[in-house]
Each structure stands twice: as C-alpha cells, then as structure tokens.
Amino acid sequence: MQNVKGTYDFFGKDQALRKKVQNTLAEVFELYDFDGMDSAILNERELLTAKYAGGDEIVKEMYQLTDQGERKLGLRYDLTIPFAKVVAQNPGLIFPYKRYEIGKVFRDGPVKRGRLREFLQCDVDVVGIPGPEAEAELMQVAVEGFARLEIPIILRWNNRRFLGDVLEAVGVQPEDKLSVMLTLDKLEKIGRGGVLQELADKKLDAQAVSALAEMMEMENPTFERLSSIYAIRETKGAQEVLRLQALLHKLGLEETCRFDPFLSRGLSFYTGTIYEIFDASGSLSSSLGGGGRYDAIIGTLVGREDLPYPAVGISFGMEAIMALLADRNVETPKADVTVIPIGDTAAAALQTAALLRSGGIRTSVEVTGRKLKNALATASTRGTQYVILIGEDEVAAGMLRLKDMNAGTERVLPLEEAVHILTKAIM
C-alpha cells in the first residue's frame, strides 16, 4: 500500500504542529471578528469552471468526476469560489460579512516542497467593503498571524487596474493584457530573459515589449515613478494604489508590505488590489499566501454582473507554512492523568476518568489488561505525571491511590480530594 502522490497522512508530532498553526491563526482571525465557515468540498463542475472562477490553468488541475446520477462534479480547488457561492445563495447575509475557513482543497498539479495535491488551505474574506480599508485590515491580519508563528515575511502588493493602465500606456492591446500580466508575474521564477522570451512568443508589438523590458531594468520601479513616467496618476487603479499606500503608511506597515508593479497572480478573477506573501529569510521559495480583491465573482454567480458585491480575501498557504516550520519542536499532546484499574475495577476506573474529564483534565484509562509495571512504564514514557490506581480494596473503601510520577510519591485519598488536588495542580 502507498499514498496517492501528493497526499500524506499526518499524526503524532506532525499533526500536533498542524493543529497548533491552525489554532494560532484561528485565534487571530476571531480577534479581528471573522466568523468560521465550513463550505462544501464537492461542487457542481459548472460552478468551478464559471467565468471569474479559477481560470484555464486551475481548471486543468481540477479533479473531475461524475456521480451515479450522471451529474458533472468537481472537488474544490480553492476556498474562494465555494465561499462566493455561499454568499450568492444567502441574500439575507448582513454586510459587511467576514469569514475564515480552514479546509482541504485538491489540485492535480505538480508536486514539490510546500505544494501537494491534497492540501490544507486557510482563507479569510470580507464582502461589502468597497474601499482599501478591507485590504489594509487583511494585511494587518497576515502580519499579525505570521508574527505569532514567528515567521518573518514580506508582503508584496500591486493593483490589477493600475498594472492594466501601465500596459495600455506602453501599447499592449486590451485583449492581450491578462496574458501579459500572467507572464510578468513569472519574473521571480524565470527571470527577465524568460519573461521577454514569453512576451516575444505572444507576438506583441515590438515597441510594447521594448517598453516593458525597460521597466524591468528599473532599479526601483515605485508607484510614484511609474505613474509619473506613464502619466496615469488620475486613473481609478492609480487612485486605489494611492489610498491603500496612505493607509499602510499610517499603520506602519510599509516596510513589511511593499509595492511590486510586476505582481499579477495567476487567477483571472482579481479586479483590483492583489498581494502575495513570501518568507523574508529566503529559506522557502514558495509563496506563503496571497489574495486580493474580486468584486465580479458573486454578482456573476447570481446572474447580475452589474450588481456590486465588493469582496476581498487573503489565503494562507498552510502546506508551505508547515514545510517552513517542519523543524520546530512541538510536543505531542499527552494525558495529564492515567487511570489504571487493578483487578475487576474497569467500571470504577472509567467513572473516575469521566469525572476528571468533566473538569477539563485530559485523562487516559489503561484498559489493556497489561501488568501494572508495564502500564506504569508506558505512562512514564508518554510523560504523564499523575497516575491513579484503583484496586478492588480501594473501590470497597471509596478510595484511590494517587501517584506523582515525577516526585515518586503515592497517597491514598478519597476520589473528591484527589480530583481537587489534580485540578489545582493541572488547570
């Protein structure tokens, strides 16, 4: 037996780390007043391939299937489209609506470090805020979340409208804009030469390619410099950049959140601000997360492309985060107390464990019938400090024996007194 390529089973310390990361991020999201959500994994294929969904490249990686009713279905490849569906199906939602979701998604794509075929994704979205305040708050969420995980990051951001204005100014035709954006987005991966070769293969106007080559040679292509060179400071995209830039300055996030005029992101549904998160130490080349504004998706799903559903989100690349944190020393959760029945006292042991658990004490019951010394050795190996021994004499007397494995002491006590001592010591 072997796992399907790109899928893994997680247990022990690996699972402990994953749960710790998820819990840490969920705490941050709820601190910012985002509600949890659990959306459907299985969806209509028509939804997943709809206009403004994942785009051709993502659809090629979608796991497709047909059920017994001959319905065409697919496994979700991200959490954004299912979320948009939920909003479209529930017109009674009160806006702004803020949600987070941590769940499995599936893509039949290449496998490498930090990129799997069945993987955990973590999204935070808000619907109903058209201004840059939503983007700024999500950037704050990202910065705080990674700070709590002790991962230094750089968040690069851009604006699709502004990038479109730049491309138009250098002579790229409207029908070629998206294709050129996706090529420029590969600058970090394939370098300037690779980007220029791709642009040449697209048979673009030579003057436009030359202008883009000059732009890529700029030492510091800031928004101010580009908007001045191409005289596009008054466009909608430029104004969106200015407003978000001003907010980030006031929030003290300029060092961490840096403008990148070549950033485009691969998904086709982004309409304005976009961002991507990278490991500032450079030890992992894969993105740690990203997102942006997608104002057109929800209206399209309800058949009203003219209907405004301003939406923006950010996704944390959980598997990339896990790959980066793989060497962290995280303890596997262990029982606070182990209850060991001696003789025919299993019922009393289970009753005692139930009472301890009702007080929030993590409790294990030894019911394998092993010899006492072996059961004690296992409790010691697992790092359990307290052991309760219940024999037939103890049951008859309404007592139990409480062992402190660290101190090497043992006392005979009534159950209520033992619970009081343990609650005070553990909680």
C-alpha positions as CSV (number, residue, x, y, z in Angstrom):
1,M,0.0,0.0,0.0
2,Q,1.1,3.5,-0.7
3,N,-0.3,7.0,-0.6
4,V,-1.5,8.7,-3.8
5,K,1.2,11.0,-5.0
6,G,1.0,14.4,-3.4
7,T,-1.1,13.2,-0.4
8,Y,0.1,12.5,3.2
9,D,-1.3,11.2,6.5
10,F,-0.4,13.3,9.5
11,F,-0.2,12.1,13.1
12,G,1.9,12.4,16.2
13,K,4.2,15.5,16.2
14,D,3.3,16.4,12.6
15,Q,-0.3,16.6,13.5
16,A,0.4,18.5,16.7
17,L,2.3,21.1,14.7
18,R,-0.5,21.4,12.2
19,K,-3.1,21.9,14.9
20,K,-1.0,24.4,16.7
21,V,-0.7,26.5,13.5
22,Q,-4.4,26.3,12.7
23,N,-5.3,27.2,16.3
24,T,-2.9,30.1,16.3
25,L,-4.3,31.6,13.1
26,A,-7.9,31.0,14.1
27,E,-7.3,33.0,17.3
28,V,-6.0,35.9,15.2
29,F,-9.0,35.7,12.8
30,E,-11.5,35.7,15.6
31,L,-9.7,38.5,17.3
32,Y,-10.4,40.5,14.1
33,D,-14.1,39.4,14.3
34,F,-14.1,36.9,11.4
35,D,-16.6,34.0,11.7
36,G,-15.7,30.4,11.0
37,M,-17.2,28.6,7.9
38,D,-17.1,25.1,6.5
39,S,-18.1,25.0,2.9
40,A,-18.8,22.0,0.6
41,I,-15.9,20.1,-0.8
42,L,-17.9,18.6,-3.7
43,N,-19.3,21.1,-6.1
44,E,-21.1,21.4,-9.5
45,R,-18.4,21.4,-12.2
46,E,-20.3,24.3,-13.8
47,L,-19.7,26.4,-10.7
48,L,-15.9,25.6,-10.6
49,T,-15.5,26.4,-14.3
50,A,-17.6,29.5,-14.4
51,K,-16.5,32.9,-15.6
52,Y,-14.3,34.5,-13.0
53,A,-13.6,31.2,-11.4
54,G,-10.1,29.7,-11.3
55,G,-9.2,30.2,-15.0
56,D,-7.9,27.7,-17.5
57,E,-4.7,26.7,-15.7
58,I,-6.5,25.8,-12.4
59,V,-9.4,24.1,-14.2
60,K,-6.9,21.8,-15.9
61,E,-5.8,20.7,-12.4
62,M,-9.3,20.2,-11.1
63,Y,-10.3,16.7,-10.0
64,Q,-13.5,15.9,-12.0
65,L,-16.0,13.2,-11.5
66,T,-19.5,12.1,-12.4
67,D,-21.9,10.7,-9.8
68,Q,-24.5,8.0,-10.2
69,G,-27.0,10.5,-11.4
70,E,-24.6,11.5,-14.3
71,R,-24.1,14.9,-12.7
72,K,-20.8,16.6,-13.6
73,L,-19.0,17.4,-10.4
74,G,-15.6,18.5,-9.2
75,L,-13.6,18.7,-6.0
76,R,-13.0,22.3,-4.9
77,Y,-9.5,23.6,-5.9
78,D,-9.7,26.6,-3.6
79,L,-12.0,28.1,-0.9
80,T,-12.9,31.3,-2.7
81,I,-15.4,30.0,-5.3
82,P,-17.3,27.9,-2.7
83,F,-17.4,31.0,-0.4
84,A,-18.7,33.1,-3.3
85,K,-21.4,30.5,-3.8
86,V,-22.5,30.7,-0.2
87,V,-22.8,34.5,-0.4
88,A,-24.8,34.2,-3.6
89,Q,-27.1,31.6,-2.2
90,N,-27.9,33.6,1.0
91,P,-29.2,37.1,0.2
92,G,-30.1,37.6,3.8
93,L,-26.5,37.9,4.9
94,I,-25.7,41.1,6.8
95,F,-22.8,43.0,5.2
96,P,-20.0,43.5,5.7
97,Y,-19.8,39.7,6.1
98,K,-16.4,38.5,7.4
99,R,-15.5,34.8,7.4
100,Y,-12.5,32.5,7.7
101,E,-12.2,28.8,6.7
102,I,-9.5,26.2,7.1
103,G,-10.1,23.1,5.0
104,K,-8.8,20.6,2.4
105,V,-8.7,21.5,-1.3
106,F,-7.5,19.4,-4.3
107,R,-5.4,20.1,-7.4
108,D,-3.9,17.6,-9.8
109,G,-0.8,19.6,-10.4
110,P,3.0,19.2,-10.0
111,V,4.2,18.2,-6.5
112,K,7.2,19.9,-4.8
113,R,8.1,21.1,-1.3
114,G,5.2,23.0,0.1
115,R,2.9,22.1,-2.8
116,L,0.7,19.0,-2.6
117,R,-2.3,17.6,-4.5
118,E,-4.5,17.3,-1.4
119,F,-3.7,20.2,0.9
120,L,-5.0,22.4,3.6
121,Q,-6.0,26.0,2.7
122,C,-6.8,28.8,5.0
123,D,-8.8,31.7,3.7
124,V,-10.0,35.0,5.3
125,D,-12.6,37.1,3.3
126,V,-14.8,40.1,3.7
127,V,-17.8,41.1,1.5
128,G,-19.4,44.5,1.5
129,I,-16.4,46.9,1.9
130,P,-15.5,48.6,-1.4
131,G,-12.6,50.7,-0.1
132,P,-9.0,49.9,0.7
133,E,-9.8,49.6,4.4
134,A,-10.7,46.0,3.8
135,E,-7.3,45.2,2.1
136,A,-5.4,47.1,4.9
137,E,-7.1,45.1,7.6
138,L,-6.4,41.8,5.8
139,M,-2.7,42.8,5.6
140,Q,-2.8,43.5,9.3
141,V,-4.2,40.0,9.8
142,A,-1.4,38.5,7.7
143,V,1.3,40.4,9.5
144,E,0.0,39.5,13.0
145,G,-0.7,35.9,12.1
146,F,2.9,35.3,10.8
147,A,4.3,37.2,13.7
148,R,2.6,34.8,16.1
149,L,4.0,31.9,14.1
150,E,7.5,33.6,14.4
151,I,7.9,33.7,10.6
152,P,9.4,36.9,9.1
153,I,7.5,37.9,5.9
154,I,7.5,40.3,3.1
155,L,4.0,41.0,1.7
156,R,4.2,42.3,-1.9
157,W,1.2,44.0,-3.3
158,N,0.0,45.6,-6.5
159,N,-3.2,46.7,-8.2
160,R,-4.5,44.9,-11.3
161,R,-6.2,48.0,-12.6
162,F,-3.1,50.1,-12.3
163,L,-1.0,47.4,-14.0
164,G,-3.5,47.4,-16.8
165,D,-3.2,51.1,-17.1
166,V,0.6,50.7,-17.4
167,L,0.3,48.0,-20.1
168,E,-2.1,50.2,-22.0
169,A,0.3,53.1,-21.8
170,V,3.1,51.1,-23.3
171,G,1.0,49.8,-26.2
172,V,-0.3,46.4,-25.1
173,Q,-3.7,45.8,-26.7
174,P,-6.7,45.3,-24.3
175,E,-7.2,41.6,-25.4
176,D,-3.6,40.9,-24.5
177,K,-3.5,42.5,-21.1
178,L,-4.4,39.5,-19.0
179,S,-1.9,37.2,-20.8
180,V,0.9,39.8,-20.4
181,M,0.1,40.2,-16.7
182,L,0.4,36.5,-16.1
183,T,3.8,36.5,-17.9
184,L,5.1,39.5,-15.9
185,D,4.0,37.6,-12.7
186,K,6.7,35.0,-13.5
187,L,9.6,37.5,-13.3
188,E,10.9,36.0,-10.0
189,K,10.6,32.4,-11.3
190,I,12.0,32.6,-14.9
191,G,13.9,35.9,-14.8
192,R,13.9,38.9,-17.1
193,G,15.2,36.8,-20.1
194,G,12.4,34.2,-19.7
195,V,9.7,36.9,-19.4
196,L,11.0,38.7,-22.6
197,Q,11.0,35.4,-24.5
198,E,7.4,34.7,-23.4
199,L,6.4,38.2,-24.5
200,A,8.1,37.7,-27.8
201,D,6.3,34.4,-28.3
202,K,3.0,36.2,-27.8
203,K,3.8,38.3,-30.9
204,L,3.2,41.6,-29.1
205,D,4.0,45.0,-30.6
206,A,7.8,45.3,-30.5
207,Q,7.6,48.8,-29.1
208,A,5.5,47.5,-26.2
209,V,7.9,44.7,-25.5
210,S,10.8,47.2,-25.5
211,A,9.0,49.4,-23.0
212,L,8.3,46.5,-20.7
213,A,12.0,45.5,-20.9
214,E,13.0,49.0,-19.8
215,M,10.5,48.9,-17.0
216,M,12.0,45.6,-15.8
217,E,15.5,47.1,-15.8
218,M,14.5,49.9,-13.5
219,E,16.3,49.7,-10.2
220,N,13.4,50.8,-8.1
221,P,10.1,50.9,-10.1
222,T,8.0,52.6,-7.4
223,F,4.4,53.6,-8.0
224,E,5.4,57.3,-8.0
225,R,8.0,56.7,-10.7
226,L,5.8,54.6,-12.9
227,S,2.7,56.8,-12.6
228,S,4.8,59.8,-13.4
229,I,6.5,58.3,-16.5
230,Y,3.3,57.0,-18.0
231,A,1.1,59.9,-16.8
232,I,-1.6,57.7,-15.2
233,R,-1.9,59.2,-11.7
234,E,-5.5,60.1,-12.1
235,T,-6.9,56.6,-13.2
236,K,-9.1,54.5,-10.9
237,G,-6.3,52.0,-10.4
238,A,-3.8,54.7,-9.5
239,Q,-6.2,56.3,-7.0
240,E,-6.7,52.9,-5.4
241,V,-3.0,52.4,-5.0
242,L,-2.6,55.9,-3.5
243,R,-5.3,55.3,-0.9
244,L,-4.0,51.9,0.2
245,Q,-0.4,53.3,0.2
246,A,-1.5,56.1,2.5
247,L,-3.3,53.7,4.9
248,L,-0.2,51.4,5.1
249,H,2.0,54.3,5.8
250,K,-0.3,55.4,8.7
251,L,-0.4,51.8,10.0
252,G,3.4,51.5,9.9
253,L,3.3,48.6,7.5
254,E,5.3,50.0,4.6
255,E,8.5,48.0,5.5
256,T,6.6,44.7,5.5
257,C,4.0,45.4,2.8
258,R,5.9,46.6,-0.3
259,F,4.5,47.7,-3.7
260,D,5.5,45.5,-6.6
261,P,4.4,46.7,-10.0
262,F,5.1,43.3,-11.7
263,L,2.9,41.2,-9.3
264,S,-0.2,39.9,-11.0
265,R,-1.1,36.5,-9.5
266,G,-2.3,33.6,-11.7
267,L,-6.0,33.6,-11.0
268,S,-8.1,35.5,-13.5
269,F,-10.8,36.8,-11.1
270,Y,-8.9,39.6,-9.4
271,T,-10.2,43.0,-10.1
272,G,-8.1,45.4,-8.1
273,T,-5.6,45.1,-5.2
274,I,-3.6,41.8,-5.2
275,Y,-0.9,40.6,-2.8
276,E,1.4,37.7,-2.2
277,I,3.4,36.7,1.0
278,F,7.0,35.4,1.0
279,D,9.4,34.1,3.6
280,A,11.7,37.1,4.3
281,S,14.6,34.8,5.3
282,G,14.6,33.2,1.8
283,S,14.7,29.7,3.1
284,L,11.5,28.8,1.1
285,S,10.9,30.0,-2.4
286,S,7.2,29.0,-2.5
287,S,4.6,31.7,-1.7
288,L,3.3,31.6,1.9
289,G,0.0,33.1,0.9
290,G,-1.8,35.6,-1.2
291,G,-5.0,37.1,-2.3
292,G,-6.8,40.2,-3.5
293,R,-10.0,41.9,-4.5
294,Y,-12.5,40.0,-6.6
295,D,-15.6,42.3,-7.0
296,A,-17.0,40.5,-10.0
297,I,-17.4,36.8,-8.9
298,I,-20.5,36.9,-6.7
299,G,-22.6,39.1,-9.0
300,T,-21.8,36.7,-11.8
301,L,-22.9,33.7,-9.8
302,V,-26.3,35.4,-9.1
303,G,-26.7,36.3,-12.8
304,R,-26.2,40.0,-12.1
305,E,-22.7,41.1,-13.3
306,D,-23.8,44.7,-12.7
307,L,-24.7,44.0,-9.1
308,P,-21.8,45.2,-6.8
309,Y,-20.6,42.6,-4.3
310,P,-17.3,44.2,-3.2
311,A,-15.1,41.3,-1.9
312,V,-11.5,40.8,-0.9
313,G,-9.7,37.9,0.7
314,I,-6.3,36.5,1.6
315,S,-5.2,32.9,1.7
316,F,-2.6,31.4,3.9
317,G,-0.5,28.6,2.2
318,M,-0.8,26.1,5.0
319,E,1.4,23.4,3.5
320,A,4.1,25.9,2.7
321,I,3.9,27.2,6.2
322,M,4.1,23.6,7.5
323,A,7.2,22.9,5.3
324,L,8.8,26.0,6.7
325,L,8.1,25.0,10.3
326,A,8.9,21.3,9.9
327,D,11.9,21.5,12.2
328,R,10.1,23.3,15.0
329,N,10.0,21.2,18.2
330,V,6.3,20.8,19.1
331,E,5.2,18.4,21.8
332,T,2.6,15.8,21.1
333,P,-0.4,16.4,23.5
334,K,-0.3,13.9,26.4
335,A,-2.6,12.8,29.1
336,D,-2.5,14.8,32.4
337,V,-3.6,11.7,34.3
338,T,-3.7,8.0,33.6
339,V,-6.2,5.8,35.5
340,I,-5.2,2.2,35.9
341,P,-7.7,-0.4,37.2
342,I,-6.3,-3.3,39.1
343,G,-8.5,-6.4,39.1
344,D,-12.2,-6.2,38.3
345,T,-12.4,-2.4,38.6
346,A,-12.7,-1.2,35.0
347,A,-16.1,0.4,35.7
348,A,-14.8,2.4,38.6
349,A,-11.8,3.5,36.5
350,L,-14.0,4.7,33.7
351,Q,-16.3,6.6,36.2
352,T,-13.2,8.3,37.7
353,A,-11.9,9.3,34.3
354,A,-15.3,10.7,33.4
355,L,-15.3,12.9,36.5
356,L,-11.8,14.2,35.7
357,R,-12.7,14.9,32.1
358,S,-15.8,16.8,33.2
359,G,-13.3,19.1,35.0
360,G,-11.3,19.7,31.8
361,I,-8.5,17.3,32.8
362,R,-7.1,15.2,29.8
363,T,-7.4,11.6,31.1
364,S,-6.3,8.2,29.8
365,V,-7.6,4.9,31.0
366,E,-5.4,1.8,30.9
367,V,-7.8,-1.0,29.8
368,T,-5.4,-3.4,28.0
369,G,-5.1,-5.7,31.0
370,R,-1.3,-5.4,31.0
371,K,0.8,-5.9,34.1
372,L,1.0,-2.9,36.4
373,K,4.7,-2.3,35.9
374,N,4.2,-2.2,32.1
375,A,1.3,0.2,32.4
376,L,3.3,2.5,34.6
377,A,6.3,2.3,32.3
378,T,4.0,3.4,29.4
379,A,2.6,6.3,31.4
380,S,6.2,7.4,32.3
381,T,7.3,7.1,28.6
382,R,4.4,9.3,27.5
383,G,5.3,12.0,30.0
384,T,2.2,11.6,32.2
385,Q,2.9,13.0,35.6
386,Y,-0.1,11.6,37.6
387,V,-1.4,8.1,37.8
388,I,-4.5,6.9,39.7
389,L,-4.5,3.3,40.8
390,I,-7.9,1.7,41.6
391,G,-8.0,-1.8,43.1
392,E,-10.9,-3.8,44.5
393,D,-9.9,-2.8,48.1
394,E,-9.9,0.9,47.1
395,V,-13.3,0.6,45.4
396,A,-14.7,-1.1,48.6
397,A,-13.3,1.7,50.8
398,G,-14.3,4.5,48.4
399,M,-10.7,5.5,48.0
400,L,-7.9,5.5,45.3
401,R,-4.2,5.7,45.1
402,L,-2.7,8.9,43.5
403,K,0.9,8.6,42.3
404,D,3.1,11.6,41.3
405,M,5.5,10.0,38.8
406,N,7.9,13.0,38.9
407,A,8.1,13.2,42.7
408,G,7.9,9.4,43.2
409,T,5.2,9.8,45.9
410,E,1.9,7.9,46.4
411,R,-1.1,8.8,48.6
412,V,-4.4,7.0,49.4
413,L,-7.2,9.5,49.1
414,P,-11.0,9.8,48.6
415,L,-11.9,10.5,45.0
416,E,-13.2,14.0,45.6
417,E,-9.9,15.0,47.3
418,A,-7.8,13.6,44.5
419,V,-9.9,15.5,41.9
420,H,-9.4,18.7,43.9
421,I,-5.6,18.2,44.1
422,L,-5.3,17.3,40.4
423,T,-7.5,20.3,39.3
424,K,-5.3,22.6,41.4
425,A,-2.1,21.1,40.0
426,I,-3.0,20.9,36.4
427,M,-5.6,23.6,35.5
